[in-house]
Amino acid sequence: MAAWRPLKRREFFRKLRALGFDGPISGTRHQFMIFGQHRQTIPSNSEYSVPQVRMLLRQAASILGRPITLDEPERRD
């Protein structure tokens, strides 16, 4: 199992695309990614801390309606 670690912005985009999200799409203050009719707002940091990655993955899991394991996006690549 993978360990929690900070992620670069581009790497996080890649992980969300592997889970089925489309984008990123530019908004007024933040970019976001789309899954069906749901939006996942993406902060504008160049790197996300571990607590921020956990929060963003928890939000993505609620959009998908199922839990996401930490190493799931890597298995789909």
N, C-alpha and C positions, 0 to 999 in steps of 0.2 A: 504494500500500500504506500502511496506517495505521502510525503510530509507536507504540511501547510507551509507555504513560502510566499513572499511578495511576488506579484506578477506585473509585467510590463503591460501597458494598455493594449498593444497589438496582439499580445499573446492571449489576453482576456477576450478580445474580439474573436480570435480563432477558436477558442474554447466554446463560446456561445454559438458560433456558426456550426460547430460540430454537433451541438445539441438541437439544431434546427432553427435557430434564430436567423433573421435576415437583417442586413445592414452593415455598417452603421449609417444612420440617416441623421443629417444635421438638423438640430432644433434651434431655438433662439439662444439658450444658455448652455445646453448640454447636447451631446449626441445621444441617440437611442437606438435600440435594436428592436425588431418586431417579431413576434411569434403569434400568428393568427391575428386577432384583434387586440392583443396585449402589447404594451410597450415596456421595455426595460431601459430605464435611464442609465446612462453611462457617465460617471464623473469625468471631469476634464484633467485629472492628474495624469502624469506620464507613467507613474508606477503606483500600484495599489498595495497597501499594507495588508497583513494577514487578516486583521479584523474586518477591513473593508472587503476583501475577497470573500470572506465567510458571509458577510451581509449580502453581497451581490449574488452569490450562489444560492443563498436561502430565498431571495426574491425570485430568482430564475426558477427555482424548484416550485414555488407557489404558482408561478405562471404555467409551468409544465404540468402541474398537478401530481407530481411524484417526486420522491427524494432523488437528489443527485449526489453520487459518491465523488470523492475528490479526484480519483483517477479515471472516472468515466469518460471525460472528453479525450484523454490520451488514447483510450482503447478504440475510439471511433475514427481516429486519424488514419 
